[in-house]
Amino acid sequence: MDPTKAHPSRRYNYWLGGKDNFAVDRESAEVVASAFPTVALSARENRAFLRRVVTYLAGEVGIHQFLDIGTGLPSAGNVHEVAQAIEPTSRIVYVDNDPVVLVHARALLTSEPAGRTAYIQADLREPEKILVDPDLASTLDLSRPVALMVVATMHFVTDDHDPYGIVRRLLAALPSGSHLVMTHATNDHLTAEQYAESVAANERSGVPFRLRSRDEFARFFDGLELLPPGVASVVEWRPEGNEADRPSVEDVSMLCAVARVP
Ligand SMILES: C[S@@+](CC[C@H](N)C(=O)[O-])C[C@H]1O[C@@H](n2cnc3c(N)ncnc32)[C@H](O)[C@@H]1O
């Protein structure tokens, strides 16, 4: 773990109001916020989507296995807590490449006795290593549907790492009836000038980042059956509460979609 470098997990923790972050993470977070002032709101809305989608999949769709890649630091409403509150036998494999998350992983392993959780330290850019990990095989039954969650994580994978191929390779290991859940930061609502400012801020922040347009995001779901409402802002996906209280799509700038593997 390099204490002089900003870590995405600790930076996200800062935006969510957590205490598990260092000065270098807060500085990186403020550089991003200088170009995108509503970034903390976006993080909170993303987290609220995560809770809603796990509730929906565990409750209404009946999926009780989750492969959550890019877990982040433990926070209120971890996937296993939400899923096991609905179905205590739910099984969750968490994956993150950030050693900071590994240090905190014990909080992710507090499974209900009827279910199970595991934590794998691995990189999304090497999907085969995740798939052959013995903890994955001993936790998930890959003959039954799994929800593959890549939530607020694919924007850290730059084009030179074949982001679409990564998703294809992971889904190839999962049976029909599995689901892909993704959220992704978007440049859709930025002017050319704001976009250039964002790219420069991300470069200065020390964390590689790739904003993607709606069309670029939709390509991750090619060949899958999108669930309503299709590709949408996280604030539009099965929203709760009053419409008037909802933040704007532009302020959040985070796309999401959920799709079924045919
Ligand atoms: C913004 S957080 C999202 C956490 C959680 N999924 C959520 O939406 O609340 C992104 C997480 O992805 C992890 N991450 C980034 N690149 C990764 C990679 N190549 N492999 C695995 N994890 C990665 C970071 O370490 C961080 O913990």
The ligand as a Gaussian input file, in Angstrom:
#p B3LYP/6-31G(d) Opt

LIG

0 1
 C      -15.996000       4.097000      -6.511000
 S      -15.653000       2.608000      -5.685000
 C      -17.205000       1.760000      -5.847000
 C      -17.542000       0.877000      -4.665000
 C      -18.886000       0.154000      -4.769000
 N      -18.945000      -0.722000      -5.909000
 C      -20.014000       1.135000      -4.837000
 O      -20.512000       1.385000      -5.938000
 O      -20.410000       1.694000      -3.806000
 C      -14.652000       1.761000      -6.892000
 C      -13.879000       0.579000      -6.361000
 O      -13.336000      -0.121000      -7.493000
 C      -12.041000      -0.554000      -7.174000
 N      -11.285000      -0.769000      -8.417000
 C      -10.851000       0.166000      -9.283000
 N      -10.176000      -0.425000     -10.292000
 C      -10.197000      -1.761000     -10.045000
 C       -9.657000      -2.889000     -10.721000
 N       -8.965000      -2.768000     -11.848000
 N       -9.871000      -4.114000     -10.181000
 C      -10.578000      -4.255000      -9.026000
 N      -11.109000      -3.213000      -8.338000
 C      -10.915000      -1.979000      -8.849000
 C      -11.470000       0.554000      -6.310000
 O      -10.408000       0.080000      -5.514000
 C      -12.682000       0.965000      -5.493000
 O      -12.733000       0.255000      -4.279000

